[in-house]
Amino acid sequence: MKQRVGWKPISNGKITQQELEAHLWKSADILRGSIDSSEYKQYIFGLLFLKRMNDVFVEHAKELEKEHGDRELAWNDHDFHQFFVPKAARWYADDSFTEEDKQEITPISALTSNIGEGLDKAMAELEDANTNLEGVLKNIVFNDKEKLKDETLSVLIQHYSRLELSNSSLGDPDILGRAYEYLIKQFADDSGKKGGEFYTPQRVVELIVRLLKPIEGMKINDPTVGSGGFLINTIYYLREQREKEGKDPRTPPINVTLTGQDKNINTWGICKMNMLLHGLPDSDIRKGDTLRNPQFVENGELMKFDRVMANPPFSLKNWGYEEAKADQEGGYGRFRFGIPPKSYGDLAFLQHMYATLKNNGILGVVMPHGVLFRGSAEGKIRKGLLEEDAIEAVIGLPQNLFYGTGIPGCILVINKKKAESRRNRVIFIHAAEEFEAGKAQNFLRDEDIKKIVDTYDSFERVEKDGGIERYARVVDMDEIKENDYVLNITRYVDTSEPEEEIDLKEAVKEWRTAMKERDEATKIVEKYLEELGINDP
């Protein structure tokens, strides 16, 4: 690979995870002060993706040329590349450049003026050459000199030029995907409240995937997909299951259909790039408002999925109430339990998810605790779900786990086909007190996740044992009905601190000892007073 003098690669061998993450995060330092931290991610992810596509393309083209002895085929035939990088989007002027090309095309690494314009052109050329990138790269606008001066972009390009992102340089095929996830978390940390719009804490994602236990061959959906954490963690989970069975975790590729939708165009683009950098080009990520305009529709009906998992925005106000009210079932029969309140979109998302489940499907969703007890329209919806015996678990989470809010959330597990032993029952798990405290956020530990999952899996044993003290209990539907279908966890699980048992004999003994010590102290004080001549006669 050609490099400018003085541009040294960050590693002489295979790059390590730590080296890659540190180098990528350094990109934010280059941009810091030029633009708001909430905007870093689109530029950094865009350049990372562009550099990765270039390095893989060049690596593969060289292999093709060596194998076939045909330079034209190797460097210019789209059909031989999963992603084709046209010359106008190349990072370097490689061996396929003719003298005419060198006069007309300035590769990215050689841009010195109007760099933003050059990067925008490269992004557009790469997108136009690959149909599965449609809409992903053109939305990233570098040509804004008030935000991104040529000097800043030049330093950023030099910084990325030190990264060799070919497959042979990375070694572990997951290293880039994990680095991308690392960046997403760092950007969420930096963005504060806005971080919750595109990122769900990794441990919460892992918890829900382990609760739902997807298996190969299933269709998975996240209707508020964000950066794609639930979908990617599904792949990690399925690889882990293969390993437990003594199988190759990668060969053949995991057989699962991953789908998602997000209305934020930038977040959608980040998710698309995330899927591609994780080696998941077949994932189906669509853009649009899930409640107003669901994209996964065929033959006039919502597509059905085996597993649905999501972390929708808490209590979204502008969720589409007027549109849903105009059509009492909200389109596609989604709101048959009722239209949620105008200021709380939580149960609109939940009902959408429920409507997209197969008859034996399961969903796991993060919700604010308000959905467990709020009345009126939400109470009616909750009652409908319970009477249909759909709610299987209510799990209370610690406070301050999520970006943008310190309030504790909960997880609802909804199962359209409960096991016979779980019918007309709900397991309540009070997991709010077991976590690791952090400076800005709290975290679920491995042991916390394991305890929650083990308790959920042991539904029948928990019921037989009468529950787990201060942690979990299985409740039948009659008791829930007596409580007007309210699902507050503390109504069913006694979370109060147990009163300390008092040993009466020991207490009397301690009292007598205290009285004796008091009498002795009194005598000493009286003696001192007498010696000073100030005691009463």
C-alpha positions in Angstrom: 0.0 0.0 0.0 1.4 3.4 -0.9 1.7 6.0 1.8 3.0 9.5 2.1 6.4 9.9 3.7 6.1 10.1 7.4 2.8 8.3 7.6 3.7 5.3 9.7 1.2 2.5 10.2 0.1 2.1 13.9 1.2 -1.5 14.0 3.9 -3.4 12.1 1.9 -6.7 12.4 -1.7 -7.4 13.0 -3.4 -4.6 14.7 -4.8 -5.4 18.2 -8.2 -4.5 19.5 -6.7 -2.0 21.9 -4.6 -0.3 19.3 -7.6 0.0 16.9 -9.9 1.4 19.5 -7.4 3.9 20.7 -6.6 5.1 17.2 -10.3 5.4 16.3 -11.2 7.3 19.4 -8.3 9.7 18.7 -10.4 10.8 15.7 -12.8 12.4 18.1 -9.9 14.4 19.6 -9.1 15.8 16.1 -12.7 17.0 15.6 -13.1 18.2 19.2 -13.7 21.9 19.2 -14.7 22.1 15.6 -18.1 20.5 15.9 -20.5 19.4 18.6 -19.7 16.0 20.1 -23.1 14.7 19.2 -22.1 15.1 15.5 -18.7 13.3 15.7 -20.1 9.9 14.9 -21.3 10.4 11.4 -18.0 11.7 10.2 -15.8 9.2 12.0 -18.0 6.3 11.0 -18.2 7.5 7.4 -14.4 7.7 7.1 -13.9 4.4 8.9 -16.3 2.7 6.5 -14.7 4.3 3.5 -11.2 3.3 4.5 -12.4 -0.3 5.3 -14.1 -0.7 1.9 -10.9 0.6 0.2 -8.5 -1.7 2.0 -10.7 -4.8 1.5 -11.2 -3.9 -2.2 -7.5 -3.4 -2.8 -6.6 -6.6 -1.0 -9.2 -8.6 -3.0 -8.2 -7.0 -6.3 -4.6 -8.0 -5.8 -5.6 -11.6 -5.0 -7.8 -11.7 -8.1 -5.0 -10.3 -10.3 -2.6 -12.9 -9.0 -5.1 -15.7 -9.5 -6.3 -14.7 -12.9 -3.5 -12.7 -14.3 -6.0 -10.1 -15.5 -5.6 -6.6 -14.2 -8.8 -5.3 -15.9 -10.9 -8.0 -14.4 -9.4 -7.7 -10.9 -9.7 -3.9 -10.6 -12.6 -2.9 -12.8 -15.1 -5.7 -12.9 -17.9 -5.1 -10.4 -19.1 -8.7 -10.4 -15.9 -10.0 -8.7 -16.3 -7.8 -5.6 -18.9 -7.8 -2.9 -18.4 -4.1 -2.6 -16.9 -2.3 -5.6 -14.8 0.9 -5.0 -14.7 3.1 -8.1 -11.5 5.0 -8.8 -13.1 8.3 -7.7 -13.6 6.8 -4.2 -10.1 5.2 -3.9 -8.0 6.2 -0.9 -4.7 5.8 -2.9 -3.8 5.9 -6.6 -3.2 2.1 -6.9 -1.5 0.2 -9.7 -4.7 0.2 -11.8 -4.6 4.0 -12.3 -3.7 5.0 -15.8 -1.8 8.2 -16.5 -5.1 9.8 -17.6 -6.7 8.7 -14.3 -3.9 10.3 -12.3 -4.5 13.6 -14.2 -8.3 13.5 -13.6 -8.7 11.8 -10.2 -7.4 12.9 -6.9 -7.4 10.0 -4.4 -8.6 10.7 -0.9 -5.1 10.6 0.6 -3.8 13.3 -1.8 -6.6 15.8 -1.2 -5.2 19.2 -0.2 -7.9 21.7 -0.9 -11.7 21.6 -1.0 -11.3 18.3 0.9 -14.9 18.3 2.1 -16.1 18.4 -1.5 -13.7 15.6 -2.5 -14.9 13.4 0.4 -18.6 14.0 -0.5 -17.9 13.0 -4.1 -16.0 9.8 -2.9 -18.9 8.9 -0.7 -21.4 9.4 -3.4 -19.4 7.4 -5.9 -19.1 4.5 -3.5 -22.8 4.6 -2.8 -23.8 4.8 -6.4 -21.6 1.8 -7.2 -23.2 -0.5 -4.6 -27.0 -0.7 -4.5 -27.0 -2.0 -0.9 -25.4 1.3 0.2 -28.2 3.4 -1.1 -28.9 6.3 1.2 -26.1 5.4 3.6 -23.2 7.6 2.6 -24.6 10.6 0.8 -26.2 11.9 4.0 -22.8 12.4 5.5 -21.9 16.0 4.4 -18.2 16.9 4.8 -18.4 20.0 2.6 -19.2 22.5 5.3 -16.2 24.7 5.8 -17.8 26.5 8.8 -17.7 23.2 10.7 -14.9 21.3 8.9 -12.0 23.3 7.6 -9.5 21.7 5.2 -6.8 21.7 7.9 -9.0 19.6 10.2 -10.0 17.2 7.4 -6.4 16.8 6.2 -5.3 15.8 9.7 -8.2 13.4 9.9 -7.4 11.7 6.6 -3.7 11.4 7.6 -4.9 9.8 10.8 -6.9 7.2 9.0 -4.1 6.6 6.4 -2.1 5.1 9.3 -4.8 2.4 9.6 -4.5 -0.7 7.6 -8.0 -2.3 7.6 -7.7 -5.2 5.2 -8.7 -8.6 6.4 -5.2 -9.8 6.6 -4.2 -6.9 8.9 -7.1 -7.3 11.2 -6.7 -11.1 11.6 -9.8 -11.6 13.8 -12.8 -10.9 11.6 -14.7 -9.5 14.6 -12.1 -6.9 15.6 -13.5 -4.1 13.5 -17.1 -4.8 14.5 -16.1 -4.7 18.2 -14.2 -1.5 17.6 -17.3 0.0 15.9 -19.4 -0.9 18.9 -16.7 0.6 21.2 -17.0 3.8 19.3 -20.8 3.8 19.5 -20.6 3.5 23.2 -18.0 6.2 23.5 -20.2 8.5 21.4 -23.2 7.7 23.5 -21.2 8.6 26.7 -20.1 11.8 25.0 -23.6 12.7 23.8 -25.2 12.3 27.2 -29.0 12.4 26.9 -28.9 12.1 23.1 -26.9 8.9 23.4 -30.1 7.0 24.3 -31.4 7.8 20.8 -29.1 5.3 19.1 -27.5 3.1 21.9 -28.8 0.7 24.4 -26.3 -0.4 27.1 -24.6 -3.6 26.0 -25.5 -5.5 29.2 -29.2 -4.8 28.8 -29.1 -5.9 25.2 -27.3 -9.1 26.3 -29.9 -9.7 29.0 -32.8 -9.5 26.7 -31.2 -11.7 24.0 -30.5 -14.4 26.7 -34.0 -14.2 28.0 -35.5 -14.7 24.5 -33.0 -17.4 23.4 -33.2 -17.1 19.6 -32.2 -20.2 17.6 -30.9 -20.5 14.0 -33.5 -20.3 11.3 -35.5 -17.6 13.1 -36.6 -14.2 11.9 -35.6 -11.4 14.3 -36.8 -7.8 14.3 -36.0 -4.6 16.2 -38.6 -1.9 15.3 -36.5 0.9 16.9 -33.1 -0.6 15.8 -30.8 2.3 16.7 -27.2 1.2 15.9 -28.2 -2.5 15.7 -27.1 -3.8 19.1 -29.9 -6.4 19.6 -29.3 -7.8 16.1 -25.6 -8.1 16.5 -25.8 -9.6 19.9 -28.1 -12.2 18.5 -25.3 -13.3 16.3 -22.8 -13.4 19.2 -25.3 -15.5 21.2 -25.9 -18.0 18.4 -22.2 -18.4 17.9 -21.9 -19.1 21.7 -24.6 -21.8 21.4 -22.7 -23.4 18.6 -19.5 -23.5 20.7 -21.4 -25.1 23.6 -22.5 -27.8 21.1 -18.9 -28.3 19.9 -19.7 -26.8 16.5 -17.8 -24.3 14.5 -19.2 -20.9 15.5 -18.7 -19.4 12.0 -18.9 -22.1 9.4 -21.4 -22.3 7.9 -22.6 -18.7 8.5 -25.2 -18.3 11.1 -28.6 -18.9 9.6 -30.9 -16.2 10.9 -32.8 -13.3 9.4 -32.0 -9.9 10.9 -34.4 -7.0 10.4 -34.8 -3.5 11.8 -36.2 -0.1 11.3 -35.3 3.4 12.5 -36.8 6.8 11.7 -33.6 8.8 12.2 -31.7 8.8 8.9 -28.3 9.2 10.5 -28.9 6.4 13.0 -30.2 4.2 10.2 -27.0 4.8 8.3 -24.8 4.0 11.3 -26.8 0.8 11.7 -26.3 -0.2 8.1 -22.5 0.4 8.4 -22.5 -1.5 11.7 -24.1 -4.5 10.0 -21.6 -4.4 7.1 -18.6 -4.0 9.3 -19.8 -7.0 11.3 -19.9 -9.1 8.1 -23.8 -9.1 8.0 -24.5 -7.7 4.5 -27.8 -9.7 4.3 -29.4 -7.9 7.3 -32.4 -5.9 6.3 -32.4 -2.4 7.9 -35.0 0.0 6.7 -35.7 3.7 7.4 -39.0 5.2 8.5 -41.2 5.8 11.4 -42.3 2.4 12.7 -45.6 3.6 14.2 -46.7 5.9 11.4 -45.1 4.0 8.5 -44.1 0.4 9.3 -41.8 -0.9 6.5 -42.0 -4.6 7.1 -45.2 -5.2 5.3 -46.2 -7.8 2.7 -49.5 -8.4 0.9 -51.0 -5.6 3.0 -50.2 -7.2 6.3 -47.4 -6.8 8.8 -44.6 -9.4 8.5 -44.4 -11.8 11.4 -41.3 -12.6 13.4 -40.1 -15.3 15.8 -38.4 -12.9 18.1 -38.9 -9.1 18.5 -36.6 -7.1 20.9 -36.4 -3.4 21.4 -35.7 -0.4 23.6 -38.1 2.3 22.3 -37.8 5.9 23.5 -39.4 6.2 27.0 -42.8 7.9 27.0 -42.5 9.4 23.5 -45.0 12.3 23.2 -45.2 12.8 19.4 -45.7 9.2 18.5 -48.6 9.4 16.1 -51.7 9.6 18.3 -53.8 11.5 15.8 -53.0 9.0 13.0 -53.8 6.1 15.3 -57.0 7.7 16.5 -58.2 8.2 13.0 -57.8 4.5 12.4 -58.9 2.8 15.7 -56.7 -0.2 15.0 -53.8 2.1 14.1 -53.3 0.4 10.7 -52.7 -3.3 10.3 -54.8 -4.0 13.4 -52.0 -3.1 15.8 -54.0 -1.2 18.5 -56.9 -3.7 19.1 -56.4 -3.4 22.9 -56.8 0.4 22.7 -55.2 3.7 21.6 -52.4 4.7 24.1 -52.5 8.3 25.5 -51.3 11.2 23.4 -48.3 11.8 25.7 -47.2 8.2 26.2 -46.1 6.2 23.2 -44.8 3.2 25.2 -47.7 0.9 24.7 -48.0 1.9 21.0 -44.6 0.4 20.4 -45.4 -2.6 22.5 -48.7 -3.3 20.6 -46.9 -2.9 17.3 -44.3 -5.5 18.5 -47.1 -7.8 19.6 -48.9 -7.5 16.3 -45.7 -8.5 14.5 -45.1 -11.7 16.5 -45.8 -15.2 15.0 -48.3 -17.3 16.9 -45.4 -18.9 18.9 -43.3 -15.7 19.0 -41.7 -14.0 22.0 -40.8 -10.4 22.5 -38.6 -8.6 25.0 -38.9 -4.9 25.4 -37.5 -2.2 27.8 -40.3 0.0 29.2 -40.6 2.7 31.9 -42.3 1.5 35.1 -45.3 3.7 34.3 -46.7 1.1 31.9 -47.1 -1.2 34.9 -49.6 0.9 36.8 -50.9 3.9 34.8 -54.7 3.7 34.4 -57.2 4.8 31.8 -56.3 3.8 28.2 -53.0 2.2 29.4 -54.8 0.2 32.1 -57.2 -1.1 29.4 -54.4 -2.1 27.1 -52.6 -3.9 30.0 -55.8 -5.7 31.0 -56.2 -6.8 27.4 -52.7 -8.3 27.2 -53.1 -10.0 30.6 -56.5 -11.5 29.7 -54.9 -12.8 26.5 -52.3 -14.4 28.8 -49.5 -12.8 26.8 -47.3 -11.3 29.6 -44.9 -13.9 30.9 -42.4 -11.8 32.9 -42.0 -8.4 34.5 -38.4 -7.6 35.4 -37.4 -4.5 37.4 -34.0 -3.0 36.5 -31.7 -0.8 38.5 -31.9 2.9 38.2 -29.5 5.0 36.0 -28.7 2.2 33.5 -29.9 4.1 30.4 -28.6 7.2 28.6 -30.8 10.2 28.9 -32.7 9.2 32.1 -31.9 8.2 35.6 -35.2 6.5 36.2 -35.3 2.7 36.4 -36.7 0.8 33.6 -38.3 -2.6 33.4 -38.3 -5.5 30.9 -41.5 -7.1 29.8 -41.3 -10.6 28.2 -44.4 -11.3 26.2 -45.0 -14.8 24.9 -47.8 -15.7 22.4 -47.6 -19.4 23.3 -46.6 -20.0 26.9 -45.6 -23.4 28.1 -48.6 -25.2 29.7 -46.9 -24.8 33.2 -46.7 -21.1 32.7 -50.2 -20.3 31.6 -52.2 -17.8 33.5 -49.2 -16.9 35.5 -46.6 -14.1 35.5 -43.2 -14.2 37.1 -42.1 -10.9 38.8 -38.3 -10.4 39.3 -37.0 -7.6 41.5 -33.5 -7.1 40.0 -33.3 -3.4 40.8 -30.8 -3.7 43.7 -28.1 -5.8 42.2 -25.7 -3.9 39.9 -22.3 -2.2 39.7 -22.3 1.5 40.4 -20.5 3.8 38.0 -19.7 7.5 38.0 -22.2 8.4 35.3 -24.1 5.2 34.9 -24.8 1.9 36.6 -24.1 -1.4 35.0 -25.3 -5.0 35.2 -22.6 -7.5 36.0 -22.3 -11.0 34.7 -23.7 -12.4 37.9 -26.7 -10.0 37.7 -27.6 -11.1 34.2 -27.1 -14.8 35.1 -29.3 -14.5 38.1 -32.1 -12.9 36.2 -32.0 -15.4 33.3 -31.7 -18.4 35.7 -34.7 -17.2 37.7 -36.8 -16.6 34.5 -35.8 -20.1 33.2 -36.6 -21.7 36.6 -40.2 -20.3 36.5 -41.7 -23.6 37.6 -39.2 -24.1 40.5 -39.7 -20.6 41.7 -43.4 -21.2 41.8 -43.0 -24.5 43.7 -40.6 -22.9 46.2 -43.0 -20.1 46.9 -40.7 -17.5 45.3 -37.2 -16.2 46.1 -37.1 -13.9 49.1 -37.0 -10.2 48.2 -36.3 -11.2 44.5 -38.9 -13.1 42.6 -42.4 -14.6 42.8 -44.7 -16.4 40.4 -48.2 -14.9 40.6 -51.4 -16.4 39.1 -53.9 -14.3 37.1 -56.6 -14.3 39.8 -54.3 -12.3 42.1 -53.4 -9.9 39.4 -57.1 -9.4 38.6 -57.8 -8.7 42.2 -55.2 -5.9 42.0 -57.0 -4.4 39.0 -54.4 -5.6 36.6 -51.7 -3.4 38.1 -48.2 -5.0 37.6 -46.1 -3.0 40.1 -43.4 -5.4 41.2 -43.5 -4.4 44.8 -47.2 -5.3 44.9 -46.3 -9.0 44.4 -42.7 -9.2 45.7 -42.0 -8.1 49.2 -38.8 -6.0 48.7 -38.7 -4.5 52.2 -35.8 -5.2 54.5 -36.6 -8.0 56.9 -37.0 -6.9 60.5 -34.1 -8.0 62.7 -35.2 -10.7 65.2 -34.7 -9.6 68.8 -33.4 -12.1 71.4 -35.3 -10.9 74.5 -33.0 -12.6 77.0 -29.9 -11.0 75.3 -31.6 -7.6 75.2 -32.4 -7.7 78.9 -28.9 -8.7 79.7 -27.5 -5.8 77.6 -30.0 -3.4 79.3 -28.9 -4.5 82.8 -25.2 -4.2 81.8 -25.9 -0.7 80.5 -27.7 0.3 83.8 -24.8 -1.0 85.8 -22.3 1.0 83.7 -24.5 4.0 84.1 -24.6 3.7 87.9 -20.8 3.2 88.0 -20.3 6.3 85.9 -22.6 8.3 88.1 -20.6 7.4 91.3 -17.4 8.5 89.6 -18.9 11.9 88.6 -20.3 12.4 92.1 -16.9 11.7 93.7 -15.3 14.3 91.4 -18.0 16.9 92.3 -17.5 16.2 96.0 -13.7 16.7 95.7 -14.4 20.0 94.0 -16.8 21.0 96.7 -19.7 21.7 94.4 -21.8 18.7 95.1 -25.3 19.2 96.6 -25.5 18.6 100.4 
